[in-house]
């Protein structure tokens, strides 16, 4: 099954992105989602290529945010699509059945849609306010996750669901108790001064928690 901890890359330049991705990989993160909102096609191309090389060296999962064709070109492990991005069915035709396709959700209706579209996993959020994304969807908070995951369980939807959005270390255990499969983080790892210790603590809390 999928790794339960995903790092979503950050950085305003290719150099910053590579530094942060290498930091995550060096310290034990095994799943990278490349997210680089730039209008410079060459920068994105170079970053995608460099990230592919790094993830291959570390035997880490590598997916690309939004860009299906870039994921195809660099033989990434998959792609993550927002609700307004390319349709899952179209991405599946391009990438094939062996690649991961993740989808964003903010409501239970979104999860039902993603389930019908046969996503491989869902990123549900945001948990709380985050500065890493513009045009933020309504914040869910812990009660939002509890309510949505209760409905997911009642409808027997089995897709792995990841919490995302402004998550701190102290939030992990209570989030995992809602029935969330895993956690996706950005700034938490990027800004950490002790990333090895942090990632170890994250994995311990994620894999050590018991869902109810």
CORHU-V495281 format. One record per helix or strand of 3 or more residues. SS is the DSSP state (helix for helix, strand for strand). FROM is the first residue (numbers start at 1). TO is the last residue. If there is no record, write none. Layout:
ss=SS from=FROM to=TO
ss=SS from=FROM to=TO
This chain:
ss=strand from=5 to=8
ss=helix from=14 to=26
ss=strand from=31 to=34
ss=helix from=41 to=58
ss=strand from=61 to=65
ss=helix from=68 to=73
ss=strand from=78 to=81
ss=helix from=88 to=95
ss=strand from=100 to=105
ss=helix from=108 to=116
ss=strand from=121 to=125
ss=helix from=141 to=154
ss=strand from=160 to=164
ss=helix from=169 to=176
ss=strand from=182 to=185
ss=helix from=187 to=190
ss=helix from=195 to=208
